[in-house]
Amino acid sequence: MQALVIVAHGSHLNPDSSAPTYDHADTVREVGAFDEVRTGFWKEEPSIREVLRTVEADEVYVVPLFISEGYFTEQVIPRELRLEGWDVADWDSDGLSASHVTLSATDVPEKTIHYCGPVGTHAAMTDVLVRRAETVTGDPNVGEGFGLAVVGHGTERNENSAKAIEYHADRIREMDRFDEVQALYMDEEPEVDDVTDYFESEDVVVVPLFIADGFHTQEDIPEDMGLTDDYRTGYDVPTEVDGHRIWYAGAVGTEGLMADVVLERAADAGADIGNTLEVVRERTRKTPQEAN
Amino acid sequence: MGHHLDALVDAAATGDGISLDGFTVSRSDDGFRLETPESTLNGLTEGGLREALADYDDYATNWYFWSEVVGESSPQRRAFLRWVEGASVDAGGDDGGDADDTENDGDAPSVPERYDDLRDGVCREWGQLLVTVTVDDHGERSYELRHADEVDADRDELDPYRESLAARQLATYDEKGRYRPLKTGNNLAGGWVFPDLDAHDLVETVETFYPASVPNWYRERRGELDVAHWADAIGRQTGMYSVVKTWNRGDGHEHVNWVAEACCDDSQCVKRREWQYDDDTDLDVDGGDGAFPCREPCSVVIAASRKWTRLEGEETQTYEFELTPSEKEQVEDIIEAVADDRTDAIREADVYEGANRYRARFLRAKLFDDEGNLGGVPTDASDDE
């Protein structure tokens, strides 16, 4: 038997924080890729400390629903899971390349724990950003005539956070699908406040590389970009700002295709997921299919 | 209904036979031997055994349910389900009888007694949940789950749910629509019922309402609960929570008593607090009577303690302003009402309540200056210009 455990931050204040975790867990559960799918949280329950004891299967794939490698993936989660012999060097990562390690956990010594890198740095995440642009514009072929901005925190707290933003922006640029692609940040240059300065395209899709909607994605960024003076009054999609139409997508982590990245992480670590990747890619699509 | 008999006869003919809850069937050279606390039959042919089992159908379906339906794949699920219906928790288990369940084993009812109870329905409370298990004429169990406060509610008046994961949404908001940050908070909303869950889905649903409650309860029964006391739990915090370590200043544990009284009281959380100050020092406040244990300070306690660590780092000051005796009592009333989450229950025109809105507004109008300072006295002396 194999189990998937998705671990995420969660919140004491905001139910939207854990909502994407539950949604993606449900998607994976429905396609039957694992005998069991469980969730664990830093701020909700079961806590990461106790999640492994809720699992029956003996092969356990733990996928952190986090954007970048850093404090949570390297210190908090391994400590709380009680991974035996955890050493971040075993990930042998440049800040983007953590895939998985296989260890045991003192909490459930009879089980094998495959601890995976965060979803945010997986190559498949690039496709989720593009899918998010399709969803928010309602156009499965969105690209021509459009600019795309990928927005992150910046390096203030974690240099790997900016690395993940750059990585995906570069990959989308290489697709040659959007007229322009730009990485923007909340607390450093180039700043998301000045989004219209960085694009010539009239239409710009703005996708924050965040796991869940919350203070930053629902309040800060819309106000900073000038979509609204007060987030409580909402904003249109698209909103016209300085002669550009801004298609603001909200947190990429709420996109259904995120379940694909979770599955990919587990598959990279050796999980047998059959053909479920294809099923998930189709089921989570919200825009009409191309005729051909 | 005969498949349980086929399975039973097959199992009885294999190896040492079967044994569960005082019911034993085995095969020797003389034929089958059937034993219950009431009687023993020897030398039965297979046909004779089947005939005899007709008189012991409760035993037979009981064996089938626990051996074939529930099975042994999850000892904690099995233990919980047996506890729910009042069966001895470790009978037929694989844990060598080292569990601490003598209180249960000693007075566990016989299978016929238990079945009599099950036909009427056996209830168990688990936090604010009420589980009712019933057995039908085929020995199949059905589990109903509802809010314990609605024990007497007509089932038709409750919203029915079938999927275990529906519990997730039911657990997210309290009666007033506010987000519940703590799944085991003593503020689960009612109005719902899972009328007919099978054994597996019952445990899934219970675990969705109260994550990890069953495994922790199970570990505790086995004497294996890994309690992390306050000192251990804050000792492992890093990052923004590492500051909580500085709250322990080697001068007693009164501050942790206050934390436990504030957060962990039965009125706030349905878990039974088993963690103490440290290995050698128990807290002075009661851990509560919850059905399942709390093994360490939860994230809500840690986050609140981070705030208290900062607040409690302040030195006291003497402020001088005057209150009438009734005003002093009113301040106390307001603190009591907020602490007990009672403000919504105080009627708008009930000016006899100190925490009444008009009474509070009057106090503010009279005693606050334009900056919101009580008695017109600035909080910091340096603001006094």
HADDOCK unambig.tbl for C-alpha pairs under 7 A between the chains (distance, minus, plus):
assign (segid A and resid 12 and name CA) (segid B and resid 181 and name CA) 4.64 0.50 0.50
assign (segid A and resid 13 and name CA) (segid B and resid 181 and name CA) 6.62 0.50 0.50
assign (segid A and resid 15 and name CA) (segid B and resid 179 and name CA) 6.61 0.50 0.50
assign (segid A and resid 43 and name CA) (segid B and resid 299 and name CA) 5.69 0.50 0.50
assign (segid A and resid 44 and name CA) (segid B and resid 181 and name CA) 6.80 0.50 0.50
assign (segid A and resid 44 and name CA) (segid B and resid 182 and name CA) 6.89 0.50 0.50
assign (segid A and resid 45 and name CA) (segid B and resid 183 and name CA) 6.77 0.50 0.50
assign (segid A and resid 45 and name CA) (segid B and resid 211 and name CA) 5.99 0.50 0.50
assign (segid A and resid 46 and name CA) (segid B and resid 211 and name CA) 4.97 0.50 0.50
assign (segid A and resid 46 and name CA) (segid B and resid 212 and name CA) 6.05 0.50 0.50
assign (segid A and resid 50 and name CA) (segid B and resid 212 and name CA) 6.57 0.50 0.50
assign (segid A and resid 53 and name CA) (segid B and resid 215 and name CA) 6.39 0.50 0.50
assign (segid A and resid 54 and name CA) (segid B and resid 212 and name CA) 5.80 0.50 0.50
assign (segid A and resid 54 and name CA) (segid B and resid 215 and name CA) 6.50 0.50 0.50
assign (segid A and resid 56 and name CA) (segid B and resid 74 and name CA) 6.53 0.50 0.50
